[in-house]
């Protein structure tokens, strides 16, 4: 991956599906890769930086 790549995932945040139920569409979440194994994503009160390892157990991912 290169910085700026968009990572799309499905099933990487179980709480999201629990809170909103059956979400229409294939992709449930998006984040942007910023390098060094990290990505930035929207969060409850703004944004946060997390490890790309967070999406390891996702049902599906696309870049």
Secondary structure as UniProt FT lines:
FT   TURN            3..4
FT   STRAND          6..10
FT   HELIX           14..20
FT   STRAND          29..35
FT   TURN            36..37
FT   STRAND          38..43
FT   TURN            44..45
FT   STRAND          46..51
FT   HELIX           52..55
FT   TURN            56..57
FT   STRAND          60..62
//
